[in-house]
Amino acid sequence: MRLYFKKLYKNKGSWLPIGVFVLAVLLVLVMNTRVGAERNLEGMEREDLATNKEALVLNQQSLESAQTQEEKEAFAEGIKISEAHIEKQQKIIDSYSSGNWSEAYKIKIGFIKEASELYNEDMPDYSYIKESNLREVAIYTQLMKLDIKSDQEDLETQGATFLYRMLASFFPVFFIVVLCFTLNISFTDRFYNHLDRSLLLPQKYVKGTSQRLLFGFLVAVTLYVMSCLLAYLSASMLSGAGSFEYPIAVERKAEFVTMPVGGLLVKAMTLQILAIIVVVLTVDLVSKLCKRVMSTLFVSLLILVVPVVAVGKIVPLNIWAEFLPGTYFNAVSVVDNSLAILCDNAGIHFSNGVLVLVVTTIVLLILNFGIDSRRSKVVNLNADMKTT
């Protein structure tokens, strides 16, 4: 196994995709941090406050120039509403900026509920607005109980929530591509003129196959753990560690509930570790069949990445999505139930994902060891024929 690690260390081509991955994670964090102050609760309220102040000035000007009593009453009502909104928004900003999180969330929840009453089913985008409001209320209600600072969804900057977003955005495709590039050369280097030279060594094929697969798994898990630490520690240094109790909105039976990000991370990481094992076994199996660097890389990416991207986008595939290993590479989307809703398939859930990935692992292990066993016998038979 030491030989595999030496080859990996000396091969610069294996380190390039890893470097690109690290830079991508850090770049996203920096971009989120730069816009975070503008898009968090305080920043959004300041933006809305400025808009309401402009509306107040316009209503006051219109009131002065109003000609009829009816117009004056309408503009006076608009002034009253704008002043009420401005007062509440200023309280949210003051409470949030002073660290009185619960008070800010309490006012915000009331503000959202009041705004929701102004909408009816005949208005455009009613269902979207209603869903968005329910999601916000669920999150702010739990944040109020926890009394912790909020983080902007999809632009997270705190350690725990940024780690969650990194696993959701980078693992399903980007990290799998990096693994394929990293393991590809190490797994195909043993072939020469279509002959697996590892089978010529004075050892049983089981040992050689086990060492190669163990090497691949150790490399993959090491990269995974380092990526998680990079995301969590770098975000924690810039914006604080956050809390693993931070609420994530999850849709259940047309309602929104919240789950702590820590619990979702445990489930997502479990699925991703199992997915990593599937990736290692798949690349090794493809290397046995293709025996060339570029062919192995192309076929591996085709098998591993295409199903991940296709699930949820190709409608006929959604019916069978619960049985596809690639579905559960989207681990975060599985545990937060969003992929099941997108595919309209209730069979896509954590427990089923563990089962599918474990069964896939067993099948791939049988295939990998079975092929090496058969080829080892052929090599030994040819060697015996030459010696007689």
SVG drawing of the C-alpha trace seen along z (x, -y; Angstrom):
<svg xmlns="http://www.w3.org/2000/svg" viewBox="-64 -71 74 101">
<polyline fill="none" stroke="black" stroke-width="0.4" points="0.0,0.0 3.0,-2.3 3.7,-2.1 0.2,-3.5 0.7,-6.5 4.1,-7.2 2.7,-7.2 -0.2,-9.5 2.3,-11.9 4.5,-12.1 1.7,-12.4 1.0,-16.1 -2.1,-15.4 -3.8,-14.0 -3.3,-17.1 -4.6,-19.6 -8.3,-18.8 -7.8,-18.8 -6.3,-22.3 -9.2,-23.5 -11.7,-22.1 -10.1,-23.8 -10.0,-27.1 -13.6,-26.8 -14.7,-26.2 -12.8,-29.2 -14.0,-31.4 -17.6,-30.6 -17.0,-31.4 -15.4,-34.7 -18.2,-35.7 -20.8,-34.7 -19.1,-36.7 -18.8,-39.8 -22.6,-39.9 -23.7,-38.4 -24.0,-41.7 -26.3,-42.9 -28.5,-39.8 -28.9,-38.9 -31.9,-39.9 -30.5,-43.3 -29.4,-44.1 -32.7,-43.1 -34.6,-45.1 -32.4,-48.2 -33.1,-47.9 -36.9,-47.6 -36.7,-50.4 -35.2,-52.8 -38.0,-51.8 -40.7,-52.5 -39.2,-55.9 -39.3,-56.8 -42.9,-55.7 -43.7,-57.8 -42.2,-60.9 -44.2,-60.3 -47.4,-59.8 -46.8,-63.0 -46.1,-65.0 -49.2,-63.5 -51.3,-64.3 -50.4,-68.0 -51.4,-68.2 -54.5,-66.1 -57.7,-67.8 -60.5,-65.7 -61.3,-64.4 -61.3,-60.8 -57.7,-61.3 -56.6,-62.8 -58.0,-59.9 -56.3,-57.4 -52.9,-59.1 -53.3,-59.5 -54.0,-55.8 -50.8,-55.1 -48.8,-57.4 -50.1,-55.6 -49.2,-52.1 -45.7,-53.3 -45.0,-54.8 -46.1,-51.6 -43.9,-49.5 -40.9,-51.9 -41.3,-51.7 -41.4,-47.9 -38.5,-47.6 -36.4,-50.0 -37.1,-47.8 -36.0,-44.7 -32.7,-46.5 -32.0,-47.8 -32.7,-44.5 -30.7,-42.5 -27.7,-44.8 -27.6,-44.8 -27.6,-41.0 -31.2,-40.7 -31.9,-38.0 -35.2,-36.7 -36.8,-40.1 -35.9,-40.8 -37.3,-37.4 -40.5,-37.9 -41.2,-41.2 -40.2,-39.8 -42.6,-36.9 -45.5,-39.2 -44.5,-41.4 -44.6,-38.3 -48.0,-37.2 -49.4,-40.7 -48.1,-40.8 -49.5,-37.3 -53.0,-38.6 -52.8,-41.1 -52.5,-38.3 -55.3,-36.2 -55.4,-33.2 -56.3,-35.4 -52.9,-37.2 -50.1,-36.0 -47.4,-33.8 -49.7,-33.4 -48.6,-29.7 -44.9,-30.7 -45.4,-33.6 -47.4,-31.5 -44.8,-28.8 -41.9,-31.3 -43.7,-32.9 -44.4,-29.5 -40.8,-28.6 -39.6,-31.9 -42.0,-31.7 -40.9,-28.1 -37.2,-29.1 -37.6,-32.4 -39.8,-30.7 -37.1,-28.1 -34.4,-30.8 -36.4,-32.8 -36.4,-29.8 -32.7,-29.2 -31.9,-32.9 -29.0,-32.6 -27.9,-34.7 -29.5,-33.9 -27.7,-33.0 -28.8,-33.7 -30.1,-30.6 -28.0,-29.7 -25.4,-32.4 -24.3,-30.8 -21.2,-32.1 -21.2,-30.5 -19.2,-27.3 -22.0,-24.8 -24.4,-26.1 -21.6,-26.7 -20.5,-23.1 -24.0,-22.0 -24.2,-24.2 -20.8,-23.0 -21.9,-19.3 -25.1,-20.1 -23.5,-22.1 -20.1,-20.5 -20.4,-16.8 -22.9,-15.5 -20.9,-16.3 -17.7,-18.4 -16.3,-16.1 -17.1,-13.0 -15.3,-14.4 -12.2,-15.2 -12.2,-11.6 -12.4,-10.1 -9.4,-12.2 -7.5,-11.4 -8.0,-7.7 -8.0,-7.1 -4.3,-7.1 -3.5,-5.1 -5.9,-2.4 -4.9,-2.2 -1.2,-2.4 -0.9,1.3 -1.9,2.2 0.6,2.8 -0.4,4.0 -3.8,4.9 -2.1,7.1 -2.7,6.5 0.8,6.5 -0.5,6.7 -1.6,10.3 2.0,11.2 3.2,10.4 4.0,13.3 0.9,12.8 -2.7,13.8 -5.0,11.7 -7.2,11.0 -4.3,9.2 -3.6,7.0 -7.2,6.2 -7.8,5.4 -4.8,3.1 -5.8,1.2 -9.4,0.7 -8.3,-0.2 -5.9,-2.8 -8.6,-4.3 -11.0,-4.4 -8.4,-6.0 -7.5,-8.7 -11.2,-9.4 -12.2,-9.7 -9.1,-11.8 -10.0,-14.2 -13.6,-14.3 -12.7,-14.9 -10.2,-17.6 -12.8,-19.3 -15.3,-19.3 -12.7,-20.7 -11.6,-23.3 -15.2,-24.5 -16.1,-24.5 -12.9,-26.0 -12.5,-28.7 -16.1,-29.8 -15.8,-29.8 -12.7,-32.0 -14.5,-34.6 -18.0,-34.6 -18.1,-32.4 -18.8,-28.7 -22.6,-29.1 -24.7,-26.4 -25.3,-22.7 -28.8,-23.4 -29.5,-25.9 -32.9,-25.1 -33.3,-24.0 -36.8,-24.1 -38.0,-20.7 -41.3,-20.2 -43.4,-17.4 -46.9,-16.7 -47.4,-20.2 -46.2,-21.7 -42.8,-23.1 -41.0,-21.8 -37.4,-22.5 -34.6,-20.1 -31.2,-20.9 -28.5,-21.2 -26.3,-18.9 -28.8,-16.0 -29.1,-16.5 -25.3,-16.6 -24.9,-13.3 -27.4,-11.6 -25.9,-13.4 -22.4,-12.4 -23.4,-8.8 -24.8,-8.6 -21.8,-10.4 -19.3,-8.0 -21.3,-5.1 -21.3,-6.9 -17.5,-7.3 -17.2,-3.6 -19.3,-3.1 -17.2,-5.6 -13.9,-3.8 -15.3,-0.4 -16.8,-1.7 -13.5,-3.3 -11.6,-0.1 -14.2,2.0 -14.1,-0.3 -10.3,-0.3 -10.4,3.5 -12.7,3.3 -11.1,0.4 -7.5,0.7 -6.6,-2.8 -6.4,-6.1 -8.7,-8.2 -11.2,-5.4 -11.5,-4.7 -12.0,-8.3 -14.6,-8.9 -16.7,-5.8 -16.4,-6.4 -17.6,-9.9 -20.4,-8.7 -21.6,-6.1 -21.2,-8.1 -22.0,-11.7 -24.8,-11.4 -27.3,-9.7 -26.7,-12.3 -27.5,-15.1 -30.4,-13.3 -32.4,-12.5 -35.1,-15.1 -34.6,-16.5 -35.6,-13.5 -39.2,-12.8 -39.4,-9.1 -36.4,-8.4 -38.0,-9.8 -40.2,-6.7 -37.2,-4.5 -35.0,-7.1 -35.3,-5.4 -33.5,-2.3 -30.6,-4.2 -27.3,-4.7 -26.7,-8.0 -29.9,-9.4 -28.3,-9.2 -25.1,-11.0 -27.5,-14.0 -27.3,-13.2 -28.4,-16.6 -31.4,-16.8 -32.4,-13.3 -32.3,-14.1 -34.1,-17.4 -36.8,-15.7 -36.5,-18.2 -35.4,-15.5 -38.4,-13.3 -40.7,-16.3 -39.0,-17.2 -39.3,-13.6 -42.7,-13.1 -41.3,-9.8 -41.8,-9.1 -39.3,-6.2 -36.4,-8.6 -35.3,-8.8 -32.4,-8.2 -33.1,-4.6 -33.7,-3.5 -30.5,-5.3 -28.4,-3.4 -29.9,-0.1 -29.4,-0.9 -25.8,-2.0 -24.9,1.0 -26.4,3.4 -24.5,1.6 -21.3,1.9 -21.7,5.7 -22.4,6.2 -19.4,4.2 -17.2,6.0 -18.3,9.4 -17.6,8.1 -14.2,6.7 -12.9,9.7 -14.6,12.1 -12.9,10.5 -9.5,10.5 -10.0,14.1 -10.7,15.2 -7.8,13.3 -5.5,14.5 -6.3,18.1 -5.7,17.4 -2.3,15.7 -1.2,18.6 -2.3,21.2 -0.3,19.4 2.7,19.3 2.4,23.0 2.2,23.8 5.4,21.8 7.3,23.6 6.4,27.1"/>
</svg>
